[in-house]
Amino acid sequence: MATAPHLLTPLPSLSKDVAEWVESVRQLTQAKAVRWCEGSESEVKELTAELVRSGDLLPLNAEHFPGCHLARSHPSDVARVEHLTYICTQSKDDAGPNNNWMAPDEARAKMRSLFSGCMKDRTLYVVPYCMGPIDSPYSRCGVEITDSPYVVLNMAIMTRMGRPALERIAREGTFVKGMHSIGELDPERRFIMHFPETLEIQSYGSGYGGNALLGKKCHALRIASWQARTEGWLAEHMLIVGLQNPQGETHYVACAFPSACGKTNLAMLIPPASLPGWKVFTVGDDIAWLTPGPDGRLWAINPESGYFGVVPGTNPETNRNAYEMIRRDTLFTNVALTEDNQPWWEGLTTGKPVIDWQGRPYDPANGPAAHPNSRFTVSARNNPAYSPHAEDPRGVPISALVFGGRRRELAPLVYEARDWKHGVLVGASVASETTAAATGKVGVVRRDPMAMQPFCGYNFADYWAHWLNVGAKLKNPPRIYHVNWFRRDADGRFLWPGYGENLRVLEWMLRRCAGQASANETAIGNLPRPEDLNVKGLNVSDADLKALLSVDPALWKKEVADIRAYLQGYGSRLPAELLNQLAIVESRLG
């Protein structure tokens, strides 16, 4: 393809396949200009300055929040739109009942009509990116085409963006193709389509993070989960955290919780003063790619290079590391402002909002000052607990996998699966109360297997079968646990303090992995006895601890029935082993 005037940099010469695809999209969208993103610091500064001049970014108080900016999205465009998100496979059964499905030909025709001419007055940005360390064999690359410079700035933080990624694409000859346009921001013309069989994503009509930052949920989970099944690894909605005990031994755990259920807080956990000598290192806060290693263990990389976190509730007490890291070089979205132009959100104990997230004078009658799903985007290197192993091309070895969610009752504080097969059932049966990270009602309990309900790119039954297959190949599989930090009493009072004190539960898990801690065998798995948990200095009564570590047979019999009904909804594709494991739990309940 001949170099055209609208190609602003020499990057197209690095990959003919990418250049030809970009030109086809330019012709479809009729973009007035094309900009290939190099990923340089000067480029990011230039784009930021352009958005400040246009009023799309607002510089924040430079004394208290140097290098920070605020972006506001359209009030109808503030969260993932799961009901408008589709998996487009040739067979509907391959997408499964856990996904919205549309035939690929129908989806392509629909999206082509939306993209046609949509960038006439806009610049088309080409964003080559790598998910994971640029030289890791476990990383995968993609290219996002977008007409949103806000998306470009986010992708520059969240991925390894620019020339090195394009060079790797040229070497490997394969990449995920992502097309995005904000369109008219019309909720009636908003779709996110995934074509896993051809490694393509098409998103139209939204500028919000999960819908528009195609490297994140769309690529790193929905498309990658399909790739992972094909190639023999796992793409999971999991944080990765390193825990160093007072003896200097570091173990890594990967934990899966639904959005806004404490993942970022756990990834950046601050050891309490009552547990001296412990250190915590953040490898990732949201997504893990896990691969069986030559030593028979499961190894993990974080495909992202930044954090796109929920900001309400973040303060020095709940998450000091997150609070400190977002005080510089951070892109805030949909937070409120104080009189002296500092960002403000619910959960802060200082400051007062005067402008709400929509740019209006703050009035409590209009709702929260910051949107409940307002966000921060920041480089992982800003984190005081950042682990240098986040860039290790080998990844880190995983000692334990942890599932969890919000349950007011039923689920105890922690329990351990008997083995890998039982652990897959534990993960497959996770249920949690919904949060503000997705559109819809808040506080409704729904099944969220492995915290992947909105993100699995294919039939859950096949996904669980793949988990069983991966486990069968591991000589030294990690132990599997379930936690529930959100257990309450009849008056709605939380029984467990959470936050940094969760390290006490993780400590028990690691001692279990080392064969150094006891447990009670129960119908649902192995639970710590009260004396097995270190509760020294903790304000938890004996009665509360007993409740936290209790299993109510009547409630669990109902839960087993609900789990069975849910699993059977996947029909003949459901692995028989899951129902076998469920029958074992039921028989132990009596």
DRENMIPA-153324 format. One record per residue: z, x, y of N, C-alpha, C in turn. Coordinates in steps of 0.02 Angstrom, whole numbers, plus 50000, padded with zeros to 5 digits. Layout:
REM residues N
ZXYZXYZXY;...
This chain:
REM residues 590
500005004249940500005000050000500005004450062;499575003150108499545007150170500155005850213;500375011050247500945010350292500745006250353;501115000950366500954996550423501434997850480;501244996050541501664997350599502354994150595;502404988550558503044985150555503544988650509;503314993650472503774997550430504065003150471;504695002550489504985006750541505205013650516;505255014750450505485021150424505055023150365;505095029350342504675031550285504945029450217;505455025450213505745023650148505255020450099;504765016350121504325013150072503975018050025;503855024150047503515029050006503925031149946;504575029749947505005031749891504915027449830;504705021249838504635016749781504065011849794;503515012849757502935008449764503105001349744;503505000649689503674993949665504054990049719;504544993349750504934990049802504494988349862;504074993249883503644992249941503164986349932;502874985749873502404980249860502764973649860;503374973449831503754967249831503954965249903;504174970149943504364968750012503764965950051;503174968850040502584966450076502424959250056;502524957549992502384950649971502874945750004;503494947850011503984943550044503834943050119;503624948650149503444948450220502884943350233;502384943450189501844938750197502074931550189;502524930450142502784923650130503194921250190;503644925450214504104923350267503804924150337;503264927950341502924929250405503394932550455;503804937250430504274940750473503904944350529;504204944450588503874947650645503934955250641;504434957750603504524964950594504904966250530;504834972350503505194974350443505584980650459;506214980750438506644986550449506934988850383;506764994850362507044997750302507705001250319;508234999350285508905001850303509065008350267;509215013350307509365020050282510085020750258;510535016650285511245017150267511625022350305;511335024950360511675030150398512185027250446;512655031450466513165029350514512855027350581;512345031050603512015029450666511665022750662;511375021150605511045014750597511545008950602;512125009850570512645004650572512885003750644;512975009150681513185008650751512665005050792;512035006550780511495003350818511464995850805;511514993850740511504986750724512114983150753;512684986350750513294983450779513204982250853;512934987250888512824986550960512344980850975;511824980050934511344974650945511684967850937;512124967150887512464960850877512984959450931;513284964650958513744963751014513364961251075;512784964251088512374962151146512144954951138;511984952851076511744945951066512314940951065;512934943251062513514938751059513694936650989;513354939250938513514937550869514124941250843;514294946750875514904950350859515314951150922;515964950350915516414951050971516864957150959;516834962251002517284967950994518014965651004;518454968250961519154966450966519534971751006;520164970351017520594974751058520554981951032;520244986251072520104993051050520744997351043;521274995451077521894999251072522244998051006;522274991650986522634989850925522184989250864;521534987850874521064986950819520414990750834;520454997350837519865001350854519305000550803;518694999750828518124999050784518064992450749;518464987450769518464980950735518064975850775;517764971150738517364965850769517494959150735;517334953850770517404947050744516724943650740;516594940550683516004936350675516234929250659;515844924350683516004917350667515414914350631;515554910850576515014907450541515004900150561;514464896850543514394889650559514944885850523;515244880750555515794877050523515624874050455;514974873050442514774870350376514644875850325;514774882050345514564887750305515144892750300;515674890750265516294894650266516554896550197;516184895050144516424896450076515834896450028;515964898749966515454898249915515274890949903;514644889649888514424882849873514224882449800;514724881449758514594881549686514124876049664;514164870249698513734864649678513004865749697;512864870649738512184872349758511964879049729;512334881549681512194887949649511934886749578;511344889549563511004887949500510854894249460;510874893449394510614898449347509964895649320;509424899449328508754897049313508474900849253;508634898549193508384901449131507874896749100;507444899549057506934895349026507254889748985;507804891348950508164886348911508794884248947;508904877748954509504875248986510124877348947;510074877748881510644879648840510864886848855;510414891148876510594897948891511034898348954;510944893749000511364893349059512044890349042;512044885448997512664882548973512954877249019;513424873248993513744868049032514184870649088;514334877149088514744880049141514334881549204;513674880749201513254882149259512824876149277;512644875849341512104871449362511454874749341;510994870949313510364873749288509774870649322;509264874749333508624872249356508074876349322;507544873149302506994876649270506704881849318;506544887849294506314893149340505704891149381;505214887849352504614886049391504794881149447;505224876349432505444871549484505834875049539;506284879549519506694883249567506264887649612;505784891149582505354895449622504944891549672;504684885749650504294881649696504724879149754;505334877049738505784874549790505944880149840;506104886049815506294891549859505694894149898;505114894149867504514896549902504364892249963;504474885649955504344881150012504854882350067;505474884150049505984885550099505854892150134;505664897350096505564903950125504914904350165;504444899950152503794900350185503854899950261;503684905350295503684905550368504374905650399;504904906850360505584906050387505794911850432;505414917450433505624923150473505124924650530;504754919550551504244920650602504504924150664;505094922450685505384925350746505954930250729;505974932650668506534936850647506304943350616;506764948150614506644954450579506854953750506;506444956350462506594956550391506914963350377;507534963250353507894969450337507844970750262;507674976950244507634978950174508254983250159;508674980850114509314984150099509314986550027;509134992950015509214995749948509954997449938;510214995949879510934997149868511064998949795;511615002449785511855004149718512545001049709;512634997449654513284994749635513614999749588;514135003149614514475008249576514305015149604;514685020249583514535027049607513805028849596;513505031949646512785032949646512535037049586;512975041349557512765045549501513085043349435;513345037249432513655034949370513135031649325;513155033249260512695029749214512855022349207;513445020349228513655013349223513435009149283;513195012449336512995008849397512305005649389;512165000649430511514997349431511304996149503;510654996149516510394995749584510044989149598;509974987649662509614981749684509344982749754;508944978049776508684977849844508774970749870;509104970149927509154963649959508714963550020;508304958350024507914956850084508274951250121;508414952250185508794947350224508544947250296;508654941650329508514941250401509154941250441;509714943150410510364943050443510634950150451;510664952750513510974959350523511714959350506;512044953450511512744952950489512804954550415;512324952150375512314953750304512224961250293;511774964250332511654971450326512294975350338;512664973550390513284977150405513794976350349;513834970450320514284969350264514074973350203;513424973350189513174977050131513274984650140;513254986950202513374994050215514084996050197;514544991350203515244992550185515354991550110;515054986250083515214984050014514834987849960;514274991149977513874994449927513695001549949;513415005449904513125011949923512405010449944;512325009250009511695006650036511265012150064;510605011650054510145016050088509735020550043;509545026250069509065030750037509265032949967;509895035149955510065037249886509955031749835;510095025549853509985019949807509235019049793;508825019549845508105018749836507815024449793;508095030449802507875036149761508045034949688;508635032049675508825030649605508365025149576;508215020049617507755014849594507075017849576;506835022549617506185025649603506205029449536;506785032649521506845036349459506885031649398;507275026249405507405021849348506865016549338;506535014649393505995009749388506215002549379;506865001149386507104994349380507614992949434;507624986649459508104984749510508154977149513;508714974749539508804967549549508484965649616;508054960649616507714958449677508104952649708;508344953649769508714948449804508374946349868;508194940049874507904937249936508414932849970;508514933950034508994929850071508744928250141;508854922050161508744920050231509284915050250;509524915750312510004910850336509664904150349;508994904150352508644897850363508864894450426;509004888050421509234884150478509984882750474;510324885650424511024884250410511144876750400;510654873550369510684866450356510964865450286;511544862150278511834861150212511374857450164;510894853650191510414850050149509844854550126;509804860450156509284865350137509614871950121;510084871650073510484877450055510514877949979;510254883449952510254884549880510344891949865;510684893449809510744900249784510504900149712;509914903049701509594902949635509644909849603;509794909949537509824916049499509334915649440;508934920749432508454921149378508644927249335;509134926649291509394932549255508874935749209;508404931649183507914934449136507444939449170;507364938649236506924943149274507314947049327;507974946749326508414950449372508244948849445;508244942449462508074940349530508604935549557;508694935849623509144931249659508774928749720;508824922249734508524919449795509044914849827;509214916449889509744912749925509484910649993;509574904250009509304901550072509804896750103;509884897450169510244892350207510974893750219;511224899750200511924901450210511984908550234;512454909750279512604916550301513274918850277;513624914550238514294916150215514274921450160;514794925550157514844931250112514574930350042;514914926350000514724925849930514044922849919;513784919149968513124916249964512584920849991;512774925550033512294929550070512314936950053;512904939550036512954946550016512774946949941;512134947649928511884946549860512114951949811;512354957649836512614962649790513274960649760;513624955849791514304954249770514304949649709;514464943249718514534938849661513854937849625;513314937249665512664935649635512434941149588;512434947349612512204952949571512764955449525;513334957349556513854960949518514184956749465;514104950049467514394945849415513854941649380;513504937249417513054932649381512474936249347;512124940449384511574944249353511844949649308;512354953249330512624958749290512924956349225;513224950449223513504948049160512954947149108;512364944949131511784944349085511564951349063;511504955949111511324962849094511824965749044;512464964449057513004967349015512954964948943;512804958548934512734956048865512144959448831;511604960348867511004963548839511134970848821;511554974248862511644981448855512304983448822;512744978548807513354980048769513964981748810;514024979248873514614980348913514844973748942;515334973848988515614967849017515614968349094;515384963149127515424962649200515924957249216;516494959049246517064954549251517334953949322;517624948049335517954946549399518664949249396;518724955949398519364959249386519494964749437;520124965249458520354971149496520484976749447;520484982949472520664988749432521194992649471;521764993749440522314997149474522615002549429;522785008249459523105013649423523855013549437;524245014149385524975013849391525265020349364;525585024249408525895030549388526645029749383;526925030949324527645030049314528025036249339;528685035849342529075041549368528975048049328;528725047549267528595053449227527915056649242;527545053549288526905056249308526315054049266;526425049249221525885046649179525535040949214;524865041149217524485035849251524095031849199;524175025349203523805020649161523435015749206;522855013449183522445008749222522425001949188;522494996849228522444990049202521914986349243;521574981649211521084977349243521324970149238;521314966549294521634959949297521144954849326;521114949049294520664943749314521054937649339;520994936249403521294930249433520754926749475;520784920149481520324916749526520404919049598;519904918049640519934920149709520544917249744;520834921149789521414919149830522034917849788;522084920949729522664920249687523054926749679;522994931249727523404937149727523084943449700;522414943349690522084949249663522154955249711;521994954149775522024959649822522734962249829;523234957749829523934959849834524134964149775;523904962349715524074966249656523704972849655;523074972749677522684978949677522984984149724;523334981749776523634986249826524394985849826;524674984549768525384983349761525794989249788;526334987549823526804992549848527414992549802;527564998149768528154998149725528784996649764;529214992249738529834990749774530314996749772;530754996949821531235002549826531675002949764;531764997249730532194997149671531865000349610;531215002149616530855005549562530605012349588;531065017049601530865023449630530415027449583;529975031349612529565035849572528895033049550;528795026549560528155023449541527645024349597;527015025349578526465025649625525905021049601;525555018049649525005013349633524375015549668;523815015649632523175017749659522655012249648;522295010449701521795005249697521115008249678;520845005949622520155007649605519685002149628;519894995849620519484990149643519914984049650;519694979349692520104973349704519774966949680;519154967249653518814960849639518374960949577;518004966349565517514966349511517574972749471;517524972149405517544977949360516954977449311;516624983149302516124983849249516434988249195;516504985349135516874988549081516404990349023;516424996649002515964999048950516355002648895;516205001148831516515004948777516335012348783;516845016648782516735023848788516675027148720;516465033448719516395037048656517055038148620;517615037348657518275038248626518555031748598;518155026348598518385020048571518805015948618;518895018448680519245014648732518755011048777;519015006448818518605002948867518685006648934;518115008548964518115012049028517825007549082;518095008249144517905003649197517695007249260;517195004549294517045006549363517095000449407;517225001649471517184996449522516484996949553;516064991849546515394992349573515364992049649;515914990149681515914989449754516214995549788;516054996449852516345002049890516774999549948;516874993049951517284990150004517634983949980;518004980750025518374974650009518134969050054;518014963250024517864957150061518414952250044;518974952950080519594949650060519764943550102;520164939150072520444933350108521014935950151;520984934550217521474937650262522104933450275;522084926650276522704922950287523244924850236;523844925650261524404927650219524514935150216;524044938950244524114946250244524564948550301;525114951950284525564954650335525934960650305;526324964150344526654970150318527114968850259;527374962750253527824961250197527444959450133;526894955650140526534953350080526074958750053;525754962650098525274967650076525194972950130;525654977650131525654982550185525024986750185;524774988650126524174992750124523574989150154;523484982750135522934978950163523014978050238;523624976650260523754975650331523584981950371;523764987750344523624994050379522884995750379;522554994450323521854996750318521384992550361;521564986250376521104982050416521244982550491;521644987350511521784988250582521294993050616;520794995250578520264999350608519614998450568;519054998950604518394998750573518314993050523;518504987150545518474981250501518064975750533;517684972250492517304966450515517674960150493;517944956550541518304950350526517814944450532;517924939350491517514933350494517974927150495;517884923150547518224916550553518974916950560;519224922250593519934922450612520004919950683;520634918950705520774916750773520884922850817;520984921650882521094927050930521724925750971;522064931150988522634930651034522374931451106;522834930851153522634931251224522364938251240;522604943451208522354950151222521824952451171;521484947551141520904948851099521054952551034;521634951251006521794953750939521654948150888;521434950050828521334944950776521994941950754;521974935550737522594932050716522414927350659;522904926750613522814922150557523494919750534;523494914150500524114911450473524424916450424;525084917450432525434922350391525664928250432;525384929250492525634934450536526294932250568;526744936950575527394935250605527424937250679;526884940150704526864941950775526224939150805;526234938550873525644936150908525594928550907;525154926050948525054918850953524304917550964;524014912950926523294911550935523164907450998;522644909251034522424905251092521714902651082;521324906051039520644903951022520594903250947;520344897450923520324896450850519684899550821;519604898750756519064902150720518374899650740;518354893750771517704891250795517574892950868;518024896850899517934898850968518184893751019;518574888850995518854883751039519564885451059;519794883151116520514883851132520924881151074;521424884951052521794883050993522194876751005;522114871950960522484865650961522684864150889;523344863950874523554862650805523264856250776;523074851650819522784845350794522104846550761;521784852250776521134853750746521204857350679;521824858650657521914862150594522144869350605;522114873450553522344880350560521954884150613;522274889050642521934893150693521394897350661;521544900550605521044904350567520834899950508;520204900550489519984896650431520364899050369;520574894450324520954896550264520574901650221;519924901850226519514906650189519224912050234;519554913250292519324918550336519394925250300;518984930150320518904936250281518944942550322;519064948050287518964954750315518494958550270;518054962650300517634967150263517794974250287;517994978550240518234985150260518074990150203;517964996350222517835001550172518455002650129;518345003650064518895004950018519275011250037;518935015950070519255022250088519785021250143;519785015450176520305014050225520985012650193;520965010850130521575008850094522035014850084;522655014550108523125020150097523225021750023;523115016849979523205017849907522535019149871;522015020749909521355021949880521375027349826;521065025949769521035030749715520375034649718;520395041249717519775045049715519365043749653;519695040949601519325039349540518875033249549;518915030049607518445024649622517725027349625;517655033849637516995036949640516855041249579;517285040849529517195044849468516625041649427;516075045249415515525042249377515715040249306;516255043249279516475041349211516885034949210;517125032949268517575027249271518285029249251;518695024349236519395025549215519525021749150;519955024549105520105021149042520605015549053;520485009849020520905003849031521415003148974;522055002848993522585001948944522734994648929;522644990248980522804983248971522334978949013;522174973148986521814967949023522294962149035;522274959549096522754954349116522384948349144;522524942449117522254936249144522824932349178;522644928049225523164924049257522864918949305;523294914749332523094909749380523704906249407;523584901249448524134897349477524304891449431;524904891549402525154885849362525874884449383;526004878549407526674876749429527154876349371;526894874549313527314874049253526904876649194;527154875749136526834877549073526824884949060;526404888749096526304895849079526914899949099;527194903949053527764908249070527544914049115;528024917849138527884923449183527384928249152;527464929849088527004934449055527044933348980;526474933948947526474934348874525884938548851;525974941448791525494946248764525124943048706;524464943848705524064941448648524224945548586;524164942448528524324945848466523824951448451;523194950148468522664955148456522074953348501;521514956948494520944955848538520664948748531;520604946348468520324939648458520754934348491;521404934848483521854930148516521794930948592;521714937248615521644938448686521034935148716;520484934948677519884931448702520034924048711;520414921148664520614914048673521044913348735;521524917848745521954917548805521524917648868;521034922148871520604922448929520164916248936;519904913848880519464908048881519814901648902;520474901348894520844895248908521224895448974;521094900649014521424901149080521284894749121;521804892249153521734886749200522124888449262;521894885949320522214887749383522104882249434;522564881949482522474877249538521954880049586;521484875849607520954878049652521234880049720;520854884449755521054887049820520484885949870;520584888449931520104887449985519494891949981;519444896249929518884900949925518234897349905;518284891249880517684887449863517754880549894;517164877349907517184870749936517464865849884;517764860349907518054855349863518804854649875;519124850549833519844849249841520254855449823;520814856249858521274861749846521864859149805;522094863149757522694861349718522544857649653;521904857049635521724853649573521694858849516;522014857349460521994861949403521334861249367;520994866949359520364866949322520344873049277;519954872549223519844878149179519434883449216;519654889649209519294895149241519314901149194;518944900749138518974906049087518844912949117;519294917649102519234924449125519134924849201;519324919449238519194918949310518454919549325;518034917649277517304918349284516934911749289;517294906149296516964899649299516404899349350;516504901749411515944901449460515444907149454;515564911949408515204918249412514844920449348;514964917149292514634919149230513904917049232;513444921749221512744920349228512404917349167;512794915149118512494912049059513024907749024;512844905048967513254900348930513924903548911;514474900348929515134902948914515234904148839;514944899848798515024900748725514734907548704;514154909248730513844915748715514254921448746;514534920148804514944925148839515574926748798;515904921548770516494922848729516304926548664;515724924748637515484928248577515374935648593;515104936948653514994943848673515654947548680;516154944348709516824947448713517074949248643;517004944748595517224946148527516834952048498;516194952348511515784957848486515984964548517;516114964648582516324970748616516984973248586;517454968648577518104970548549518054973448479;517584970748440517504973148371517264980348369;516964982748424516694989548426517194994548454;517774992148477518264996548509518774998948457;518825005448448519325008148403520025007848434;520055008348500520695008148536520645003048592;520624996648575520544991448628521174990848670;521094989048733521684987748775522044981448750;522694981348761523074975248747522904970048800;522994963648783522804958148828523424953948844;523494952348908524084948648933523874942748976;524344938148984524264932549032524884932449076;524774931849143525344931449189525284925149232;525854923149258525884917349304526434918749354;526234921449412526724922949465526964916649500;526654910849486526734904849528527134899349495;527534900949444527944895949411528464893149460;528564886549461529034883349507529524879049468;530084877449502530554872749472530384865649494;530814860949475530674853849489530644852349564;530964856649604530964855649677530394859249712;529964862449672529404866049701529554873149722;530144875749706530344882549725530054887549676;529754892949704529494898149661530074901749625;529994902849560530524905949520530484913549521;529904916249538529804923449537529604925849606;529884931449631529744933649700529044936249710;528714938649658528024940849664527934947149704;527324948149730527124953949770527324960449735;527674964949768527844971449738528264970949676;528654965549670529084964849611528684963549548;528044961849555527624960949495527554967449455;527704973149486527694979449451528174979449392;528704975549397529194975149342528864972249279;528424967549289528064964549232527544969549205;527194972849251526694977849230527024983649193;527634985449214528004990749180528124988849107;528324982549096528444980349027527794980648987;527234978649017526594978948982526434986148960;526514990949007526354997848991526815000648937;527444998648939527905000848886527704997848819;527454991748821527194988648760526594992448733;526144994348778525554998148758525755004848726;526315007748749526555014148723527015013248663;527135006948642527585005748586528315006848602;528505006048666529185007648688529575001448710;529294995448704529644989448727529624984048674;530154980048671530204974648623529934968148653;529864963148610529634956548632529834951348581;529854945148603529954939448559529274936848537;529194935948472528584932748448528664925248455;528194922248491528204914948501527534912048478;527494905548482526874902148460526274904248502;526384905648566525814907148610525674914648617;526124918848592526054926048598526734929348604;526734935648623527354939448628527614939448699;528244937148707528564936848773529124941948777;529234944848835529824949148842530464945048837;530964947948807531634944948811531904946448881;532384942748905532654944148972532874951348980;533154954348927533384961248932532814966348930;532204964048913531634968648910531324969848979;531464965349026531204966249094531724969749137;531514974449177531964977749224532034973249285;532614969749291532734965349347533304967949391;533444974449384533974977449425533804976749499;534284974149538534184973249609533764967349628;533584963249579533144957549593533554951149598;533404947149648533774940949659533464935249619;533514935849553533284930649507533864929049460;534064922749459534644920849419534474920949345;534984921149304534884920949232534514914549211;534694909049244534364902649228533624902849245;533464905749304532754906149324532374910849277;532694916349257532354921049213532224917749145;532704913949122532624910349059532044905449063;531994901849120531444897149130530774900749133;530764906449167530144910249173529884912749106;530334913849059530154916648994530214911448938;530124905048957530194899748908529514896748889;529484894048829528884890648805529084883548784;528824878548817528984871648803528484869048751;528704867948688528224865948635527844859548652;528184854648682527854848248697527284849348748;527434853148802526914854448851526344858548821;526504863248777525984867448748525564863848696;525864858948662525464854848616524924851048654;525124848448712524624844948754524104849948780;524334855948798523874861048822523374862948768;523604863748707523154865348651522624859948643;522834853648647522354848248641521844848448698;522074850048758521614850448815521134856348806;521394861948782520974867848771520444866348718;520654863048664520174861448611519624856848637;519804851748675519304847248703518824851048748;519094855648787518674859548832518194863948793;518454867648744518034872248706517504868448666;517674862748639517194859048599516614856448641;516704856348707516164854348751515584859248750;515684865148719515144870048715514754869548650;514934864548608514524862848551514454868348499;513874868548468513764872848410513754880248428;513654881948492513644889048512514354891948515;514854887748517515544890348523515714894648463;515974900748474516174904848416516744901448378;516664901048313517164897748271517844901248277;517824907648292518444911548295518914908848349;518654906048403519094903448455519484897448430;519144892948393519504887248365519984889448311;519814894748274520284897448224520914899948258;520834903648312521404906248349521824900548379;521484895348402521854889648430522244886048376;521964885648316522314882448261522944886348242;522904892948248523494897048233524054895448283;523874895148348524374893448399524674886548384;524244881748368524474874848356524954874748296;524784878348244525214878248184525894881448199;525894886548242526524889848260526944885448305;526624881048342527004876348383527354871148340;527114870448278527444865548233527154858748243;
